[in-house]
């Protein structure tokens, strides 16, 4: 095996080992402005500035997020952005 191939394989394995996203369950703690708490860390509250969510979950829509709603969240690596997928 050539050195370049070995380096490429090591890089791919490193990326695969450190998943860039995690699927976690959370709860809406405040609807306006939106804040959520992830079940894996009950002390950490994620503010609206770090959240992305589908328009159908906006205030005023039929499926709007309300306090106490359980949600599925994709947490991006580094903890700087979180994508709300859907309500549970």
C-alpha positions as CSV (number, residue, x, y, z in Angstrom):
1,X,0.0,0.0,0.0
2,X,1.3,3.4,-0.9
3,X,1.7,6.1,1.7
4,X,-0.9,8.3,0.2
5,X,-3.5,5.5,0.3
6,X,-2.6,4.8,3.9
7,X,-3.1,8.4,4.9
8,X,-6.4,8.6,3.0
9,X,-7.6,5.5,4.8
10,X,-6.6,6.8,8.2
11,X,-8.4,10.1,7.5
12,X,-11.6,8.4,6.4
13,X,-11.5,6.1,9.5
14,X,-11.0,9.1,11.8
15,X,-14.0,10.9,10.3
16,X,-16.2,7.8,10.5
17,X,-15.2,7.3,14.2
18,X,-16.1,10.8,15.2
19,X,-19.7,11.2,14.0
20,X,-20.3,14.8,13.0
21,X,-23.9,14.7,14.2
22,X,-25.9,13.0,17.0
23,X,-29.6,12.3,17.1
24,X,-30.9,13.2,20.6
25,X,-34.3,13.8,22.3
26,X,-35.1,17.1,23.8
27,X,-37.9,19.1,25.4
28,X,-39.2,22.6,24.6
29,X,-38.6,24.7,27.8
30,X,-39.9,28.0,26.4
31,X,-41.8,28.7,23.2
32,X,-41.1,32.4,22.6
33,X,-38.2,32.9,22.3
34,X,-37.6,29.2,21.6
35,X,-35.4,27.3,24.1
36,X,-34.9,23.6,24.4
37,X,-33.2,21.2,26.8
38,X,-31.5,18.0,25.6
39,X,-32.3,14.9,27.6
40,X,-28.6,14.0,27.8
41,X,-27.7,17.2,29.7
42,X,-30.7,18.5,31.7
43,X,-28.8,21.5,32.9
44,X,-27.9,22.9,29.4
45,X,-30.6,25.1,27.8
46,X,-30.1,25.7,24.1
47,X,-31.2,29.3,23.0
48,X,-33.1,30.1,19.8
49,X,-30.0,31.6,18.2
50,X,-28.4,28.1,17.9
51,X,-31.6,26.4,16.7
52,X,-32.9,25.6,13.2
53,X,-36.3,24.1,12.7
54,X,-38.9,23.6,9.9
55,X,-41.4,26.4,9.2
56,X,-44.3,24.1,10.0
57,X,-43.2,24.2,13.7
58,X,-43.3,28.1,13.9
59,X,-45.6,30.0,16.2
60,X,-49.1,30.3,14.6
61,X,-48.8,27.2,12.5
62,X,-50.9,24.1,13.1
63,X,-48.0,22.1,14.4
64,X,-46.3,24.9,16.4
65,X,-43.8,24.1,19.2
66,X,-45.2,24.5,22.7
67,X,-43.6,24.3,26.1
68,X,-43.3,20.7,27.2
69,X,-43.2,19.2,23.7
70,X,-40.8,16.4,23.2
71,X,-38.7,16.8,20.1
72,X,-36.0,15.0,18.0
73,X,-32.9,17.1,17.5
74,X,-29.8,16.6,15.4
75,X,-26.8,18.1,17.3
76,X,-24.0,19.1,15.1
77,X,-20.4,18.5,16.0
78,X,-19.0,21.3,18.2
79,X,-22.4,22.1,19.8
80,X,-22.9,25.3,17.9
81,X,-26.1,24.4,15.9
82,X,-29.0,22.2,16.5
83,X,-31.6,21.1,14.0
84,X,-35.1,20.2,15.3
85,X,-36.4,17.5,13.1
86,X,-39.9,16.9,14.5
87,X,-42.1,16.6,17.5
88,X,-42.5,13.2,19.1
